Amino acid sequence: MTDVIESMLRFSWSMSLYSARQAGTILSALATARSPRRAVSAFDAVADAAEGELGERLGDTFRTVDGWQQDAFEAFFRIGEPALAMARSLAAANVVRGTVGILQRSAEILDAAWPGDGGIIWRELRNRLEAFEHFQYVHPILRLPDPADADLVKSVDKTSRLGRYRRLWATEGLGYAHAEAAWEGAEAPRDLLRRSELAELPARALISLHTGAGLGLARRMLPAVESHLSAVDIGAGVERFAEICEQNARPGYAEAMFEALGLIARNLDADTMPEIDRQLRRVAPERVATFWHGVGRGLYFTASQVLVPGSTWRAVEKARREPPHELGRLNALAGLAWAFALINVRHPEIPEGFLHDHGADLKPAESEAFAHGTAAAIVVWHEFAGRDDHLDRFLSHRPERSETERAQRWDRLVTTPCDQAIRETKSTGPDIGAMFRYRPPAEV
């Protein structure tokens, strides 16, 4: 098993970011670790060092392309940042897709081979990679035509050949590609998901299509809100993006689009987040919570997060540290919990393990935000797939161990808020905007 781990790590960091001695240190720590938590700490130590090296480059490579090698490098290290300027050439796309496949198979082997709960960290990695693959490569997976030529209704219909989990991420990928193809030159699209020919889109697909389209629109708008611009320019860019979302979303879905701005800003130009926040508080204060919710979702999908199994607590610490105010911090945590729950909806033992290890470290207000994000994600799944076997398993899950505190925490932060959210949605209909922001009780 050590050989498999070593191969996976060497492949994951194949761009010589780490020396053989560092890789050996990781393996040594893993070999002596008696618990998944200690193993995660070994990964975290290297991830912290890597993040400093990768952070600036992740932003720079978005704006510069220097041949095929640069494309491949950029694409590989954007593995957790959905489709952000990936695959600028077919060769680079094939390299990255092959890499994703190898990582998935490696994680599958490690999940099966690791004793006890240790496999959970690899199960989470598999889920992330599987979601990413079907988001980014939905067109080749389904043998669809180029996004510019594809019929969105027919493309969504073809996702039915996938399982429900893969279909969710493939649908979001279709929304992203649809927005990308519709943006021509300097002209933003209009009525992107509102046109009459799209009336036959199934209701279950609408949330995923809007979140995917939001990512495409936000990625295109990034130059208008970059950190080197003046505050006035960033303010104008933020206002323009809000207008674009209103012009392209179906009624009630604009917030699902707008939230993507936080994910894009966090993963491509994090330095701009404070100024975007200041401008939002000035021109659109009702969107501040939504923006930071997107930042939290982005924290779960940063490159260092995806490539380091079991590192969710590191993302929690960033959600606490990066926003400049409490509303931002709580929404970042809610957005992180949202992504965490939806990615792992098939495996409730993953969030259960996280809460067992770290639930006691969450402050009361943080626990409420975490519960809200989890429940919102489960409602998104319910709207997409209905009361299916994955949802039944998630909602009926109970910790196997007999510790009272563990069971009570799971019930308080997961089972009860999820059950309540689904009941309210059935009673009053879905509030799409509320799925993408958290309002602390004092602000409701």
N, C-alpha and C positions, 0 to 999 in steps of 0.2 A: 504493500500500500504506500510505503514511503516513496517508491519509485514513481508511482502515479502522481502523488502530491508534488514531487520535485518537477516532473515533466510539466504539470499544469502551471506551476508557478513560473518556471523558466519560459514557457510559452507566453503566459500572460504579460510578463515583463521583458519580452524579447528585444526591446529596443535599447538594451544595455543601460537601463536606468538604475539597475542595482547590480552590485558585484556578486560574485559567487559566494563570497564570505557572508554577505547579508542573507542570501538565499539559504545558506547552511545554518545561519542563526535561526531563521524561521523554522526550518525542519527540526532542528534540535529542540526548540521550544515545543513544537507540536508533539514530538516523540515523547517528551516527558510530561506533557499536560495530562492531567487526570480528568479534566472536565472540559466541555465545550467552551465555557467562559474563559478558561485560561488559554485555550487555543485561539479564541478570538482576540485576546490581548496580544498574542504574538503577531497576528496579522495587523492589528491596529498600529503597533509600533512602526511597522514598515510603511503602512498607509500614510501615517502622519508625515514621515519623511518624504514619501513620494508626492504628496499633495502639493508641497511647496515647489517641487520641480515642475509639476504638471499644470498648476493653476494658471499661470500666465500664458503658457503655450496654448492651452485650450481656447483662450480668447483670441490669441494672435492667429492661430491656424484657420480660424473661421474666415479671416479676411485675406489670407494669402495662400496661394497654391503654387507650389514649387515642384512641379513634375509628379510623376507617379508615386515615388517614394513618400513625398509629403502627403499625397492623398491617402495612401495606405496608413501612414502614421496617424494622420488626423482622424480617419475613419475608425481605426482601432480604438483610440483613446476617447472617442465619443460613444463608446459602446453602450453607455447608459443614458445618453442624452438624445432622445428620440430624433433620429433623422436630421440632425442639425448639420447641414452641408455635407452629409456623408456621400460616399460613393460617387465622387466627381468623375470617375471613369469606371467602366465595367470591370476592369482588372482590379481596382481597389475594392469595388463592391464584392467581388468574388473572394478576395483575400479575407475581408471582414466576415462575410457570411461563413466561410470555412472555419474561421477562428471561433465564431459563435458556436458552430456545431461541435467542434472539438471540446470547447469549454463545457458545453451541455453534457456531452458524453462523459467527460471526466468527473463532473459534479454528480452525475447519476451513479457512477461507479463508487465514488467516495460516500455518497448517501447510503448505498447498500452495504458498504464494507465497514463503515465506522460504527463501533459498538454503541449501544444505548442511544441516548439523546444526541450524541455527537453528530449524527447524520443530518440533524435539523438544519445546521448552518449551510450544508451543501444543498439541501432541498430548497432553501430560500434562494440560493444562487441559481439553481435550475429554473425556478419560477421566473426570476428576473430575466434570464437569458431567453426563455421561451416567449415571454411577453414581448421582449425587444425584437426578437426575430420576426414574429408575426406582425408587428407594427411596421418594421422597416422594410421587410421583404414580401409584403402581401401580394404585390403584383407578380413577381416570379413564382411564388408559392402557388398561386391560383391560376397562373398562366394568363394573366390579364394583359390587355394591350397597354401601351404607354398611357400614363395618367391623362395626358392632354387629349387622348382619343377615346378614353374609356367612358362608358355609360355608368354613372354612379349607381343608379338603381339596380342595374344588372350586376354590377360588381358586388354590391352589398348582398344581393341574392346568392351569389356564388360562394360567399363565406359560409353558407349553410353546410357545405361539405366538410367544414372543420368542426372540431368539438367546441362546446360553448365557450370554454376558457380562451382558446385560440381565436375564436370568432370575435370576441370582445376586442382584443388588441388588433386584429386584422381590420376591423371596422374603424377603429381609431386611425390606423394607418391610412385607410382609404380617405378619411376626412382630411388628414394632413396633405396627402398627395393631391387631392382635389383643390385645396387652397393654393398649393404651390403652383399647380398648372394654370389656375385662373388668374394669377397675378402676372400681368404683362407690363414689363418695363417699370415705369414710375407710377402706373395706374393701379390702384387697389381695386379688387373686384367689388361688385355690389350684388346683393341678393344671392349670395353664394349657396345657401341652403334653403332659400325661400322661393326659388323659381317654380313655376307651375309644373314643369316636367319632372320635378322631384317630389311631387305630391304623393307618389306611391311608395316613398321610402317607409319602411316599417317603423312604427313608433319606438320599438325596442332599440333601434340603431341611433336614435337622434342624439342622445347624450354623448356617445362615443364619437359620432361624426362631428359634433360641435367642439369637443375637447381637442380632437385631432386637427380640425380646421383652425382652431385657435392657436395651436402650436405653429402651424404654417404661417398664419398671419402675423403672429408675434415675431417669428424669426425674420420675416421680411421687414418688419418695422424696427428691428433692433438698431439699424444705423441712425434712426431718428431719436434714440434715447441713450446713445452711448455716453460713457462717463467723461469723454474729453469735450463734450458739447457744453454750451452755457446752460444755466438754469432755465432761461427763457426758452431755448430750443427744446430742452427736455420736456418742459411743461407743454409746449405745443405738440410734441410727439405723443405724449401721454393722452392729451385730449383727442388727437387724431386717431389713436388706436381705439379709444373708447367709441368714437363715432363709427369706425370701421366695423367694430363688433356689432353695434346696433344695426348697421346697414346690411349685415350679412347673416345674422342669426335669426332664427324663428322667434316669435314672441315668447319671452320668458327664458330664453337660452343665452342671452348676451353675456351673462356673468360666467357661464361655462366656457365661453370663448376668451373672455378678458383674463381669467385666472392664469392662462398660459403665459402672460407677460412676465409673471413672477418666476416661472420655471425657466424661461428663456434668459431673463436677466441674470438669474442666479448662476446659471451654468455657462454663460458666454461672456458676461461682463458684470461680475458681482460688484465692482466698484460703483456702478451706477445705481445700485439699490437705494442708498440713502437719499439721493436727489429725486429719484422717482417717487419715493415715499413723501418727500416734502412737497413735490408738485401735486401729487394726488390729494394730499390733505388740503391743498389750496383750491384745486379745480374740480375734484371729484372725491370728496371725503368718503362717500358711500362705497368706493372701490378700494379703499386702503386694506380692509380685511381680506378682500378677495386677492389682491396682489400678494400679500404675505402668505396666504394659503398656497398660492402657486409656488412661492419660494420654498415652502416646506415640501411640497410635492417634488420640486426639483432636487432638494437635498437627498431624497431617496434614490435619485437617478444620476447623481454625479458619477464620473468615471471611477473615482477612487472608491465610492460606495459600492458600485456594482461588482468591481473586481476584488473586493475584500469581503469574504463571506462573514455573516453574522455581525456586521459593524453598525447596526442600526442605532445603537446608543451614541456613537460618535455623531451621527446626524442629529440626534436629540440635543446634544450639547451645542451644535452649531445653531440649531433653531432657537436656543436660549440666548446665544451670544450675538448673532448677526442683526436681528431687528433692533431698531432704536427705541422701541416703546413696548409696553405690555400687550397691547392689541396685536402688534406684529408678532411678538414672541408666541402668543397663544395660537394665532392663526398658522404660523409656521409649523408649530407642533401638530395642529389639527390636520394640516395638509400632508405632513409626513405620515401621520397615522392613517390617513385616507389611502395614500399610496401603498403603505405597508399592508393594510388589510386587503385591498383589492388584488394586489399581486399574489397574496398568499391565501386567497379565499378558499382554495381547495384543501388547505392544510392548517386548520386552526391550531394545531400543536405549535406552530411557529410563533404566532403572537402570544400564545399561552406561555411559551418558554421565555419570551422577552419580558412579559409582565412578571413572571416569577423572579427573573434576575434583577429587573430594574423598576418594577411597579412601585416599590416602596420609596424609590428615589424621586418620584414625581410629586411635586407639590399639589395641594388640592385643586388649585385653578388649572394646573397642567393636566391633572387627571381628567377634569371635565372636558378640556379641549381634546385630549386623546380619545375620550369616549365619543365625542361628537364626530371627529374625523372617521373613526372606525364605523360608527353607525351610518354616516353619510355614504361611505364606500359600499356598505352592505345594501343600502337602498339603491345605489347605482346598479349593483349586481341584480337585485330583485327586479328593477325596471327592465334590465336587459334580458335576463334568463327566467324570470318568474321564480316560483318556489320549487327549484330543482333539487337534485340530490346534493350538489355542492352546498347550497344554502342550508338545506336541512341538516347536513353534517356540521356546518359551522355553528348554527343556532342551537343545536342539541349537544354540542361538545361540552364535556365537563372534564376538568383535570383528573387524570387517572390517580394521581397521588392523593393521599388522604389529608394533606395539610389544610386545615380550615381556612387559614388566611389566604392561601393560594386560590381556593375555590371561591371565596367571597370576593376577592379582587377580580377574578374573571367574570363573575356574575355582575358586579357593580360597573365595570368598565367596558364589558363587551355584551354579554347576553341581554341584560335588561335594557340598555339604550338601543340596541339593535332591534329587539322585539318591539319596543315602543315606537321607534322611527318607522318601522314597516307598517304598524297598525295605523299610525297617523297618516302615512302616505296613502294607504287604502281608503281611509275615511275622507280625506280632504283633497287628495290628488297630490302629485309630486311638486314640491317647491324647488325648482332646479337651482335657483340662485343660492338657496340655503345649503345645498350640497357642496358648495364651493367657497364657503366662508363660515367663520365661527363668531357669533356674537356673545360675549360674556354676559352673564345674567344682569350685571349692572347696566349694560348698554341696551338690553332688549326693551 
